[in-house]
Amino acid sequence: MSVGSDHGPLIVHLHVPKCAGSSINKVLRERFPQSHLLLTKEDAQRSVRKHIRTGAIHRLDTMFGHVEFGIHDPTGRNAVSFSAVRDPVSRWCSFFNYVHTTPSLAAHKAFKPVLPDLEAVDGMMLKRFRFMGAGWRNALCRVYLGKPVNALPWEDIWPTIEGRMDRGELVLGDIPTITTWLRQNDILTKDAELPRQNTSEHNVRGFDDFVVARPDALSVRTKKRIERWNSHDIRLLEELRARGLVSAPPRSIKKTIPAP
């Protein structure tokens, strides 16, 4: 099928940190080498406006980055956004390891000496490190709703996300589901798998100054804390599981997105 540009919907990857986003971005770059746009969190809106102003937005097939749903709205393009989901406990472990092993991150220097073990995380840590409270808590729902969700009731979150899914504007699923969806839409070749990019298994090698976080090694207390801090994301996964989106692929965009 034809995707993107003037021949189909603009494909928008909402890259939630530590949800196979680097792997998905690599696939999109290789599939659309001359017609992709990488969006950085700090400069995303300005970059989109520039592409609108120059007319280049109509030549894009895809854009991706650490952005929230709605980044495409000013373009006037017919669009489908998609994202892989991940269990919050597993995602927190991966993010914790990533911060400890990535000196280029702004949070690395301040965070590393204070929290060498995820078992020590508590509510005070969330207040002390704003990136943990804003970036780590309920990250899935925040990205898919397009605004902060920690202070919102579930009833103000799920109906909007569900409506976007039902209208074919948003595709969510676990990695096998998203992999199948990418194949269905000729973005990933048949039988191909996502490449392994930026994995925790690789990142933690050679580091011995912190306790590597693994879901199966965390105490029940810490797991429950993480689940409580991510209660909206837990409920989101329950809804997706009820819809079969963690075991069966969603509909193809060629059926759910009307012609431009």
N, C-alpha and C positions, 0 to 999 in steps of 0.2 A: 504494500500500500504506500501511498504518498503521505508523508507526515511533515508537519512544520511548514514554514514559509507561506506562500500564497496558495499552496496546494492542500493544506490541511491544518489541524490545530497546532498551536505553539506548545511544545512539550516543556513543562516546567518541573524540574526536580527540586523538591523541598528537602534539602539535606539536613536532617537532624543529626547532630554529632554522634558518632559511634553507632550508626545504624546502616553500615555498608555504603555510606554515601560516597566515599572516595572511589570505591569500586564501581559504583553506578556512574559517577562523573567520568571515569576513564572510558567506560563504554560509550557514553554520549559524545565525548570528544573524538573518539575514533570513528564513530558512525557519522558524525557531522563535523568533519575537520575544518571546514570553511564557514560554517553557519551556526556556531555555538557561542554563547556568552556566559563567561564565568562571573558570578556576582559575589562580591565580598560584602559582609554584613555592614561594614561601615560606609560603603559607597554604592550600594545596590540601587537605590532610588535615583541617584544622580546619573548612574550609568544607563539605566533604563530611559530616563528623560533624554539623554544625549542621543541614544539610538532612535528615539521617536523623532527628535528634531532633525536628524540627518536622513531619516527615512530608512536607515539600516534595519530597523525593527522588522520590516516586512520581508527581509531576506534571511531572518533567523529561523532555524528549525527548533532550537532548544536553548533554554537558559537554565542555570543551576547554581546553587550556592546555599549558604546558611541564611536563608530568607524564609519569610512566612507567606502563607496563602494570601493572595491578592496582589503580589508584587507585579503581576501582569496586567492588572486592571487598567492602568493609564494607556496601555498599548492599543486598546480597542481590538486586539486580536482574539480570535476564537482560541481557547486554550484548555489544556488538561494538565492538572498538577498531579504529581504522584510522589510517593514516599514509602520507604520500608520502615516497618515498626519493629520495636524490640522491647522485651521485658525490661522494666525499669531497674531491677536489681542487677541484671547482666549489663545494662547500659552504664549504670553508675560505676560498676567495677572497671569496665573498660575505660571510662572517662577518667577515673581516678588514676589508673595506670598511665594513661596518656599524659595527664598533667605532670606527673612525676618524671616522665621520661622525655619531655619535650622542653628543653631550656628556652626555646624561642617564644614560648607562650608568656604573655604578660603575667599570668597568675603563678607561673612556676616558682619564681624566687620566693615569693611571700608564702606560698602554700606548702612548699616542700618541707621546711623544718618544723612546721606546726602540726601537720597531719601525716605522719609516716605510715599510719595504719588506718584503714577505713573503719575498723572497729571503734575508733575513738571519735568518730563523727557524732555531733549532737546539734541541738537547735542553736546553740551559741555560734557554732561554726557557720551555720547558714547565714546568720546575721553578720558575722565578721567578714565573710567572703561573699560579697554580693553576687559574684558570678555563679556561686553554688546555688544560692536561693533563686536567682532569676534564670540561670541557664540549665541547671540540673533538675529542678523540680518541675514535673508535668510538662516537659519539653515537647512531647508529642502533641498534646492538646493545644499548647500555645502556638506552635507552628501551624497546625491545621485550622485553628480558629482565626489566627492572624492578630492576636492581641494577648496580653497577660491573662492568665486564668486562675492563678492561685487563690484569689479572693472571690471567685465566682462560684455559684452553686452549679452542680452537674446539669441541672435543667436549663441553664443558660449556655451550655457548651455543646452537648451532644446533638440536639435538634439541628443546629446549624451545620455541624460536620456531617451528620447523616443526610441532610438535604443536599449538600454538595456532592456526596457520593452517589445519591440516587439520581441526580441530574447528570452524572458523568463528568462533573468538573474536578473531582478528586478521586484518585485511586490509591487505596491503602492495602497493605498486606505484609506478610512476613517475607523473608528473602526468597524462598522457593516460589511464592505467589508472584512477587514482583519480577523474578527472573522469567517466569512463564509469560507474564504480561509483556515484557520487553521482547520476547521471541514472537509473540502473537502479532506485534505491531512492527515487525521487521527492524527493530532497533538492535536486538541481539540475534545473531544467527542461530538457526535451528540446532538444538542440542548443545549449544555453547553455554558455559557457566560464567558467572561473574568472576572477574580476576580477584585475587586476594591482595588488597591494598591497605597499608597502614593498619595491620592487625596487631592486637595486643600481644600475641605470641611472639611476634618479631620485636616489638618495641621494648619489652621488658628484659631482653637478653643483655647481660653485662651490667645490670644495675643491682646493687646489693644494699642500698641505703634506704629502702622502704619495703614494706610487706606487700607483695603482689596480691591484689584483690581478686578473688575468684568466688563466684556465687556459691559453689558447693562447699566452700571453706568458711563462709561467714556464719556468725552466730545467729540463732533465731531472733534475738533481740535486735541486732543490726538490720537483718532482713525486714523485720516488721517496721522499723523506723523508716527505712527507705520506701517501703510500700505505703506507709502512712503519708509521707511527704509527697508521694506521687499517686495519690488516690484517684485523681482524674485519669491519669494514664492507665492505671490498673483497670478502671471501668471501661475505658476505651478499648483495651484489649479484650475484655469480656464481650463487649458488643461486636467486635470484629470476629471473635471466635464463634459467636452465635450466628453470624452471617456466613460462616464458613470461609472467611477471608484469610485464615491462617492455614487452610488446607486445600483450598480450591481457588483458582485464579478468578479475578473479577472480569467483567465483560470487556471485550476489546473496545478501544476508543473509536474504531471505525463504526461501531454500532451506537455508541453513547454520545458522540460529539456530532452535532449537526454540521452540515457543510457551511463554510463561511459565506 
